[in-house]
Amino acid sequence: MKPSRLLLTWLAILLAVGIVLGALRALGVAVPETLLSIHWGLLLALLALAILDAVRLRRLPSPRVQRQMPGSLALGRWSEVRLTISHDFTQPLETVVFDHLPDGLSFEHLPLSAELQPGQLTQLGYRVRPLKRGHFTFEHCEINLPSPLGLWSDKRLIKVLDNTRVYPDFARLYDGQLLAVDNWLSQLGIRQRQRRGQGQEFHQLREFREGDSLRQIDWKATARHRTPIAREYEDERDQQIIFMLDCGRRMRSQDGELAHFDHALNACLLLSYTALRQGDAVGLSTFASEQPRYLAPVKGTGQLNVLLNTVYDLDSSQRPADYQAAVTQLLARQKRRALVVLVTNLRDEDDEELLTAVKRLGQRHRVLVASLREEALDRLRQAPVQTLPEALAYCGTVEYSNARATLHERLSAHGMTVLQARPGELGAELVTLYLGWKKAGDL
């Protein structure tokens, strides 16, 4: 509880009057005793009213607050939160409301001013914008209640427990890049069509033809129809895609509002959406994270929701990337041949360790190494060079880029596909490469 501006104003006025009266008496000016009595009477009356008002404020019941908010929020997007306040007051009260938000959320339109009317619900709203992914808990809402006479203000901390999750901004991807994916699929004519052949999936029964194998004969159907009947199969065209996502310290670089890790995560989700639409199975394996996660490849559009719930609170760590350990774990879990997309940020010091790990992985799976390229490198290479520090920065950038290009060439020489892209373009580049492979039948 703290004094209001009204109480402080009256105290200041009475204090000023008291100083003036005391100064006059000190200068020998005759001051009527009645005036002094009135001054002390006003001061005592103000003190009594302040005490009475404070007691009445303490007895006021706290309002009841309900918070209405989405169960999930999108990273970087504004969302609205509604507060509904109910109370038992008999007089209107001017209040100030401030909702306590957890760290990682920015807000607009807080604090809020509201007039609580007797017998009515009061609804307020403000906006929040998540700055990072994860699970967030709202615990308290603060309401400043004025006293009936307006001499005091009491801060009431009301417990209002709510939880929400912040997911990668998949909606923003759908507004732009996912619509582009749908256009690509329609323009390229890529559809999940099965070819007739000797695959493992049964397609239909038909009459035996010249060139068919005797193993295709269905003897029960042949006996019923009294003519040779053969089984026709379809080639298995569905593929398995495993994302090996680097969660180490090199993914903590920042380009724009998002870190490289968030750009990589968005690219994985975009390619997952495309692959699931094509009937492929999608899985995930993380490494260099605080809590490594693994999601086995599964087909179906529902897998995208499973993937989102698996990675929504995933974050990068300060650990270095251990490619050898990550490949060992994946080989132990994934037995069937798959397309493994290693999403990382290649550095020149990765030369031997990465090459050895990727060669092991390539013996059983097809490997695509997707490397993020810092936009700062492009800016430094394109900036004019006029001073010695600028020349040194330019030469260092060129040397660093050449060392990374040499590593890419060594990986390509061992049959590995390397894709290097800027963070914001990684998703589109991955989808373009995947669709090209799909159309050419290289998967």
Secondary structure, 3 states (H helix, E strand, C coil): CEECHHHHHHHHHHHHHHHHHHHHHHCCCCCCHHHHHHHHHHHHHHHHHHHHHHHHHHHCCCCEEEEECCCEEECCCCEEEEEEEECCCCCCEEEEEEECCCCCEEEECCCEEEEECCCCCEEEEEEEEECCCEEEEEEEEEEEEECCCCCEEEEEEEEEEEEEEEECCHHHHHHHHHHHHHHHHHHHCCCCCCCEECCCEEEEEEECCCCCCHHHECHHHHHHHCCCEEEEEECCCCCEEEEEEECCHHHHCEECCEEHHHHHHHHHHHHHHHHHHCCCEEEEEEECCCCCCEEEEECCCHHHHHHHHHHCCCCCCCCCCCHHHHHHHHHHHCCCCCEEEEEECCCHHHHHHHHHHHHHHHCCCEEEEEEECCHHHHHHHHCCCCCHHHHHHHHHHHHHHHHHHHHHHHHHHCCCEEEEECHHHHHHHHHHHHHHHHHHCCC
